[in-house]
Every structure is written in C-alpha cells, then in structure tokens.
C-alpha cells in the first residue's frame, strides 16, 4: 500500500482513499503488528486480515484462546470502518465461536460493512481457517472527531 502523498483526499478514488487510510492507521497499530497480523486486502467498507496461531496464543485446552480470535476480528472491523477517512472506534462488539482455531492455523478475518449512517456503522466479520468458519463477529462503530488524512479546503 503506497498512495502518492501529493493527492488530496478529494482527488483520490474511494479505493485509493481506503488504502491511504489503512496505511496511516497501520503505522500506529502496534497491537495488530505485535500479534503478527497481516492486512491482506482493503477496500471501502471491507478489510481482510490474517494471523498465524502462535504457541503463546494457545490456551489450556490446546486451542487458540478466544481473545486472540476476537482481537483479529476486531482489527479487521477497525480497518473496515476506518476506510472512509473518518476516524471510527468500536461502540460494541460480540462474537460467536463456532470451531476452535489450532496451533499453526492461518486465521483469516473478512470484515464487511453492513450499514453506515451518520456517525454509526455495523460490520460483520467472518473468521475462517482453511475455508472452515471459526467465528462470526458483529461490531458497531462510532465516528469520532478527526480524519486519517488531512482534509483540504476547496472553497476558496
């Protein structure tokens, strides 16, 4: 992801804007990077992230701790809801675990925008491993002040 800095947000396509916002957000996202997450795809209202289940992510049942699965889903949700150059945070999130993730699994979280109106958004995230559904997550976002990229004033 590398969008030319010379373009203002108003001059970018929606896809370029989503990539530029993700790039700005990724620079500051120590949590996702620290867990070895990878941003696989970004589009307006859509983000795909992946993570390999490491030994420190396995619980006493010898399966991936649900908190790590939730965190992967939450990170994909965050990138999807921040793809419109409006800073958004989670207002609520819930998850249903369907199958366990195992040590060495590559978990893939695909977040899709379901609804976005005013300052509120709803996003669904499906987490899979080898095309098997591991979990389903739903997040509600809330837009806060500020943007990822500086706005330009074209009203001169």
C-alpha positions in Angstrom: 0.0 0.0 0.0 1.5 3.3 -1.1 -0.7 6.1 -2.3 1.0 9.2 -3.5 1.1 11.8 -0.8 0.6 14.5 -3.4 -3.1 13.6 -3.9 -5.6 15.2 -1.6 -8.4 13.0 -0.2 -10.8 14.8 -2.6 -8.7 13.7 -5.6 -8.4 10.0 -4.7 -10.7 7.2 -5.8 -12.6 5.5 -3.0 -10.2 2.6 -3.2 -7.1 4.9 -3.0 -8.6 6.7 -0.1 -9.3 3.3 1.7 -5.7 2.2 1.1 -4.3 5.6 2.3 -6.4 5.5 5.5 -5.3 1.9 6.1 -1.6 2.8 5.6 -1.9 5.7 8.1 -3.7 3.5 10.6 -1.3 0.6 10.2 1.6 2.9 11.1 0.1 3.4 14.6 -1.3 -0.1 15.2 1.2 -1.7 17.5 -1.3 -4.3 18.7 -2.1 -5.8 15.3 1.5 -5.7 14.2 2.7 -7.1 17.6 0.5 -10.2 17.1 1.8 -10.8 13.6 -1.3 -9.8 11.8 -1.2 -9.0 8.1 -3.5 -6.6 6.3 -4.4 -8.7 3.2 -6.9 -6.5 1.5 -8.6 -3.2 2.0 -11.4 -1.5 0.1 -14.1 1.0 1.2 -16.0 -0.8 3.9 -14.1 -4.0 3.6 -10.9 -5.3 5.2 -9.3 -8.8 5.2 -6.7 -9.6 7.9 -4.8 -12.8 8.6 -2.8 -14.1 11.6 -1.0 -17.4 12.3 -1.9 -19.0 15.6 1.4 -19.0 17.6 2.3 -21.1 20.7 1.7 -18.1 23.0 -1.9 -17.9 21.7 -2.9 -21.5 22.7 -4.8 -21.9 25.9 -5.1 -24.8 28.4 -7.4 -26.6 26.1 -4.5 -26.5 23.5 -6.7 -24.4 21.1 -6.4 -20.8 20.1 -7.6 -18.6 23.0 -10.8 -16.9 22.1 -9.4 -13.5 23.0 -6.9 -13.7 20.1 -9.7 -14.7 17.7 -11.7 -11.7 18.9 -8.7 -9.4 18.5 -8.2 -10.5 14.9 -11.9 -9.9 14.1 -11.8 -6.6 15.9 -8.8 -5.4 14.0 -10.4 -6.3 10.6 -13.5 -4.5 11.8 -11.4 -1.4 12.7 -9.7 -1.3 9.3 -13.1 -1.7 7.5 -14.8 1.1 9.5 -11.9 3.5 9.2 -11.7 3.1 5.4 -13.7 6.3 4.6 -11.3 8.9 6.1 -13.4 9.3 9.2 -11.9 8.1 12.5 -14.1 5.5 14.0 -14.0 3.4 17.1 -15.8 0.4 18.4 -19.0 1.1 20.3 -19.9 -2.6 20.7 -18.7 -6.0 19.5 -19.7 -9.5 20.0 -18.5 -12.9 18.8 -19.8 -16.4 18.4 -17.2 -19.1 18.4 -18.1 -22.0 16.0 -15.0 -24.1 15.8 -11.6 -24.0 17.5 -8.5 -22.5 15.9 -5.5 -24.7 16.3 -1.8 -24.0 16.7 -0.3 -23.2 13.3 -3.7 -22.3 11.7 -3.7 -19.2 9.5 -6.9 -17.4 10.6 -8.4 -15.0 8.1 -10.9 -12.4 9.2 -13.1 -10.7 6.5 -14.9 -7.6 7.6 -17.8 -6.2 5.6 -19.8 -3.1 6.0 -23.5 -3.8 6.6 -24.8 -0.4 7.4 -23.3 3.1 7.7 -25.5 6.1 8.5 -24.5 9.3 10.2 -21.9 8.5 12.9 -22.9 4.8 13.3 -21.9 1.7 11.4 -22.5 -2.0 11.6 -19.9 -4.5 10.3 -19.9 -8.3 10.1 -16.6 -10.2 10.3 -16.2 -13.9 9.4 -13.1 -15.6 10.8 -12.0 -18.7 8.9 -9.2 -21.3 8.9 -8.7 -23.4 5.7 -12.2 -22.3 4.5 -13.9 -23.5 7.7 -15.7 -20.9 9.7 -14.1 -20.4 13.1 -16.2 -17.5 14.4 -18.7 -14.8 13.5 -18.3 -11.3 14.9 -20.5 -8.2 14.7 -19.2 -4.8 15.5 -20.9 -1.4 15.9 -18.8 1.6 15.1 -19.0 5.2 16.1 -17.3 8.0 14.2 -15.3 10.4 16.3 -13.7 13.8 15.6 -10.8 13.9 13.1 -9.7 12.2 9.9 -6.9 9.9 8.9 -5.8 12.1 6.1 -5.7 15.9 6.2 -8.8 17.5 4.5 -8.1 20.3 2.0 -10.3 23.3 1.7 -11.5 23.7 -1.9 -14.0 26.5 -1.0 -11.6 29.4 -1.7 
